[in-house]
Amino acid sequence: MKTKITFLVAALFLAFNFVAAQEPGEEDILTLSQLDQSTKNKNFDEAYKYLNEIRNRNPKYSLAIYTNGDKVLKALIKKSSGTDKATLVNDLIKLYEQRSMHYASRTPKGQYMAKIAQLLYDNRKILNKTDQELYDKFDSAYKTDLKTFKNPQSIYTYFKLAVKLYDKGSYSAENLFTKYDEVSEKVESEVKNYTNELNKFNSEKGLTGNEDNEDEKLSRRDKSKLNSYNSYLRGYAQIVKGMDSDLGIRANCENLIPLYERNYDENKDDGVWLQRAMNRLYAKECTDSELFVKIVEQKNTIEPDANTAYYLGILKDKIGDAEGALVYYKQAIELETDSFEKAKILERLAGKLKKAKKYSQARKYYREALKENPSLGRAYLAIAQMYAASANSCGDNSFDKRATYWYAVQEARKGARVDANMRSLINRSIANWSALAPARGDIFSQNKQGTTINLKCWIGASVKVPNL
């Protein structure tokens, strides 16, 4: 009796939290409680029995049927094989479809259609699914509800299938490059969204990147939110790398230029087509082609904006007109009103100046980029790299020159603090520079501990020698 009362209390709590869709009977309350407890106790075989009982008897009773059922079936799928696994996979798909039917407002279409497509892909061998069938499933999710189709793994799988179909001759080169552009734009929009959320979160929580372990003061809930932002951003960064790798030589200049030339006249008044063509030719370093010049000029004629201004700057650079190029680059910065997009332009300009070893100017634009996007770890790393590259020019003696590496480390650490996805790369650089800085023996023999060294070069700063 005591056990039954416990089940009833727990189930009433579940019903309150998940909002029952129709009046429950005592049997439903008890079964839901048994499902919940069995799931929590990881007794998945027993939980599956209760899941089937309540979903068949009263599938509208509670959303908890589907949240618990998801966990139960995934656990059972993981430890099964062969036809048993195929049966469970199909049952999980059925569960998602039931959830969509009975709780449509709580079941985003794009998200759950992509879940089904990914489930089919992950189990394609035992389900005997073709690449075309799988692609069509992802494509349907993408076209039905793009907004909630945002799981990094599913987005990447979708594109990977397009490449496979292209290699089989079932997908044209034009369609493949268009799909690449569409998916890239989707990824970019999600990166922008999560970056803006991350910057807002950091600002609200006082995470500046100026001190180590700033996130230790966060609550467990806030740490979870921060980890979620970084996890999504890491996932999208991996998509970009994977897509570029998958596309490979299929999208080199030799393939792109003839394709865009063939389709230019038909699309010369289509701003989206021109923008995508510019971006792709630029990304693949096809900017020496006459086609790139023609597309940039045409885009500037029909839709002048920050992007075309930047590309016009590149054209000026190509003919050696550095002053004219800078005018266009500055115009691009002024025209862009979105902080995330402006940071991208500023970072690109800074990168060009860094490559030309105009370090002081490059630092200026990197810092402006950081004002627009404070979590841009690449900018901190780039500044640190310029400091490290200048070590031999920043002191009167070997000790002072090598002290520049400490300053590079200080700058790099800021990037590691604000950008979790750059942390591993930045930490490797920090380790290298730390090894090049004066060692403890050098500090002792020079009697420099705790002193301040002025870095006599473009850096215009000072660094404190560590105490022993």
N, C-alpha and C positions, 0 to 999 in steps of 0.2 A: 504493500500500500504506500509505504514511504517513497519507494522508487517511482511509483506511478505519479505521485504528487510532484516529485522533482521534475519528471518529464513534462508534466502539465505546466508548471511554472516556467520552465525553460522555453517551451513552445509558445506560450502566451507572449513572452518577451520577444521571441522571433517574429511572431505575427504582428506585434506592435511596430517593430522596427522595419519590417519589410512590406507592410501594408497588404493585408489579405485582400484578394480581389472578390471573394464571396464569403458568405457566412461559413465558418468552419464547424465541422462536427468534432466531437471529442476524439474520434478516431484519427482525423486529419492532424489535430494538434499533437497527439501522441506520436504519430508516424513521423511528422516533421522533426519533433524533438529527438526521436531515435536516429533519424538521418543525420541531424546536426551532431549529436554526441558520437556516433560511430565515425563520422568524418574527422572530428577533432581528435579522436583516439586512434586514427589511422587504421581502423578496422574496415578497410574498403570493400571487402567482399560482403560483409553484413550491410554496410551503408548502401551498396548497390541494390540489395534486396529492398530496402526501405525506399530508395529513390524510385525504383520501378513501381512500387506499390502506390506511392502518392502521386506520381506524375500520370499514372493511368487512371487513378480514381478522381483526382481533383487537380489538374495541371495549372489551374488559374489561382490556386490557393495562396501561394507566396513566391516572391522572387528568390527566396532562400532555397527553394527546390533546385533552381538553376545554378546559383552560385556554389552550393554544395555539390551538385551533380557534376559540375565542371571539374572540381578537384578530384572527385571519386573516379570519374572515367579516365582522366589523365593519368592517375596513379595506376589504374588497372591496365591501361594501354602500355604503360612503361614496362610492366613486368610480363606482358603477354607476347605471343608470336603467332605467325601463320594465320590460319582462318579465324582463330579466336581474336587475334588482334584486329583483323579486318572488320569483324563484327562489332567490336567495341568502338573502333574509329567511326564506323557508320552510325553507331548509336550516339556518339558525341555530336556528330553533325546533326542528327535528328533533335538532340537536346537544344542545340543552338537555334534550330528552326522553330522549335516549340517556344523557346524564350521569345524569339522575334514575333511569333504569333500572339502570345498572351501578354507580353510586356514590351510592346513595340516602342513606347516612349522612353524605355530604359535600356533599349538595345540598339545602339547606333548601327545603321545598315552597313556603311562602309567598313566599320571595324569588324563586325561579325561575319560579313561576307568574305572579308580577307582572312579571318580566322579559319573559316571552312576551307578556303582555297589553300591556305598554308598547311592545314591538316591533310588535305588530299595530296599535296606536293610531298610532304615529309613521309607519307606512306604510299607513294606512287607505285612502288614495285609490287606490294602485296595487293593493291587495289587495281593494278593493271591500267593506270592512267597514262595517256599520251601527253606529250608536251603541248600539243594544240588544245586538248581538253583542259589542261591545267591553266594555260595562258588565258583561255576564254573565261575561266572562273575568276582569275585575278582582274582581267579586263572589265568584267561585269561589275565587280566591286569598285574599281577605279572610276568607272563611268557613272555608276549609280549614286555614289556618295563620296566624292573626292575629299571632302572636309575631314571625315573621320577615318579615311583610309590613310593611316599615317604610321603604322608599325614599321620600323626600319627594316626588319627582316622580310616582311611581306613586300615592301616596295622594291627591295633588291631582288627578291625572287621573281617578281613580275618582270623586271627588266632583263634578268638573266634568261628567262624563258623566251623573251623577244629575240635575244641574240641567238639562242639555239634554233629558233624557227628561221632566222635569217640564214644561218649556216646550212640549214636543210633546204634552202630555196623556197621556203613557204612565206617569206617576209621580204619585201623589197628594201634596198638600201635607203631609199627615201623615207620609208615608214620607220625603219630602225633609227635613223638620225632624228626624225621627228619625235619618236618615242623617247629617245635619250633626252631631248630638249624638254619634253613635257615632264618626265620624271625628275630631271635636274631642277626644274622650276618648282616642282612640288617639294623636293628635298630642301631647296633654298628657302622656301616659304616657311617650312617647319623649323629650320635652323634659325631663321630670323625670329620666329615666334618664341622659341625656347631661349634664345639669347636675350631677347628683350625681357622675358620673364625672369631670367637669371640676374640680369642687371638690376631690375626692379627689386628683386629679393635681396640682393647684396646691399643695395642702398638702404632698404628698410631695416636690415639687420646690422648695419654698420660694418659690413665686411669690405674693407678697403684694399686688402692685399699688402698693406704696409707692415703687418706683424705676422709672425708664425702662429699657427694653431688658433686663428681667429674663430674658426668654426666650432671650437670646443665649448663655447658659451651658448651654442644653439640648443634648443630643446630637441628631444627625440623626434618629434613631429617635423620640426624645421630641418633637421638633418636628413630626414627621409625625403622631404621636398627637394632639398639641394641635390641629393644623390639622384633623384628622379630626373631633374633638369640635365645634370651631367651625363646620365646614362643615355638619355635620348640624343643629346648632342654627340656623344661618342658613337652611337649607333649610326647617326646620319653621316658622320665623318667617314666611317667605314664603308658606307654605301657609295660615297663619292669615289673612294679609292677603288672599290670593287667594280664600279661601272666603268671607270676609265681603263682599268685592267682588262675587263671583258671586251670593251670596244676595241682596244689595241690598235693594230694597223688597219682595221676596218675603217677607221676614221682619220687616216693620215691625209696629208695635203693632196696626194696623188688621187685619192678617192673623192675627197670633199669638193675640190675645185671643179672638176667636170660635172659633178652632180648639181652644184649651185649654179654653174654657168647654164646648164641645160634648163633649169627651172627659174632663172632670173626674170625673164620677160613676163612670165605668168604671175610672178609674185612681187614685182618691183613696187607695187603700191600697197603692199601688205606689211605694215609696220612690225608685226610680230615675227613674220618670216625673216625680214631684214635683220631684226635684232638677234634672232637666234643664229642666223648665218654669220653675223659679225662676231658673236660670242664664240662660236665653234671655230671659226678661222683664226681668231686671236688665241684661243686656248691651245690650238694645235700648231701655233707659230707659222701660220700661213699668211702673215701680214705683208710679205714682199710681193704677193700676187696682185696683178691689176684688178682682179675681181674684188679683193678686199677693199681697195680704194673706191671702186665703183659702188659697192654696197654701202660703205660708210657715207659717201657723198649723197647717195640717194636717200638714205635714212635721214640724214641731216636736212634734206630738202623737204621731205614730207612730215617728219616728226622730230624736230631738233629737241634734244634733251641732254641730261647729264652724261648719259652713255655715249651719245654721238660726239659730244664735246671731247670726252676723254679719248676716243678713237681718232678724232681729228688731231689731237695732240700727238698721238703715236705717229700719224702720217707726217707731221712736221718734224718729229724726231728722225724719221727715216731719211729725210732729205738734209739733215744736219742743221735744221733751224731750231735750236734749243730754246731760244727766246720765244719764238712763235708757239712752240709746243707748250711752254709753261703758261702762256696766256690761255690756251685751251684747257689745260689741266685745272687751272684756277677757276675757269668758267664752269667746268664740270662740278667742282666742289660747291660753287655758289648756287648752281641750278638744282642740286640734289637737296631735298628737304627732309628725307627720311634718315634718321641717325645711323641706322644699321648700314644702309646703302652708302651713305656719305663716308662712313668709316672704311668701307671697302675701297672706295676711290682714293682716299687719303693713304691707305696702306699700300695700294698699288703704286702711287706716285712716290711714296717713301722708298719702296723697294727699288724703283728705277734709280733714284738718287743714291741709295746704298750701293747698288751695283756699280755706279759710276764713281764710288768712293767719295761722294760729297756728303760726308757723315753728319756734319752739323745741320745741313738742310734736311737730310733724311730724318734725323732725330726730331726735328721740329714737326714734320708731318706725321711721324709715328705717334708723337704725343697728342697731336690734334685728333688722330684716329682713336686714341684711347679715351679722349673726352667724349667722343660719340659712342664708343663701345668699350666700356671699362673692363670687360672680361676678355678682351682680345690678347690672349697670352702671347701670340706670335709677335706682336709689336714689342713687348718687353724683351723677348728673346732676341729680336733683331737689333734692338738698341744695345743689349749686352754683347752681342756678337761684334758690333762696331767698336765698342770699348775694348774688347779683347784684341781685336785686329790692330788697335792703335797703341798697344802696350809699349812698343819700342820707341814711340814718339812722345811719350808722356812722362818723362823723368830725366834727371841729370845723371843718375847712376843705375846700376842693375837692380838694386833693391827697390828703388822708387818706381822704375818701369814695371817691374813684376807686381808691384802693389796695385797696378791698374786691374789686374785679374780679380782682386777682392771687390773692386767696384763693379766689375762685370757680373760677379756672382750676386751682389746685392740687387742689381737690376733684374737679373734673371729670376731670382726668388719671387719677385712680385708677380711675374707671369705664372709661376707654378702655383701661387696661392689663389689667383683669380680664375685660372683655366685648368681644371682638373684633367682635361683631355690632352693637354700639352705637357703635363707634369713629368711624365716618364722621359720624354725627349729633353726637356729643360734640365732635369736632374742629371742626365748624362753630360750635358754641357757644363753644369756646375761642378761635377766631379773632375772633368778635364781641366777647367780653369783653376780650381782649388789646388790641383797638383802642380800647376805652373806658378802659383803665387809663392812668396817667400815661406820657407818651412820654419818650424819652431826653432831649429838651430840657427837659422839666418837671423831671426828676430832677436834671439838671445845675444849672438855675437855682435850684432849691430846696435844692441841696447835700444831697440825701437819700440818695445812693447808699450801700448797705450798712446803712442804719439800720433799726430795727424800729418798726413802727407798730401801736399797739394799736387794735383795732376796737371802738370804744365803743358797743356795742349788744348785742342778744341773742346775737350770734355768740360773744362772749366769747373771742376769740382774737387773735393778732397775726400780722403778715405782714412778711417782710423785703423791703426795697426792693432790686431787682437792682443789682449793681455795673455801672458803665459800662465 
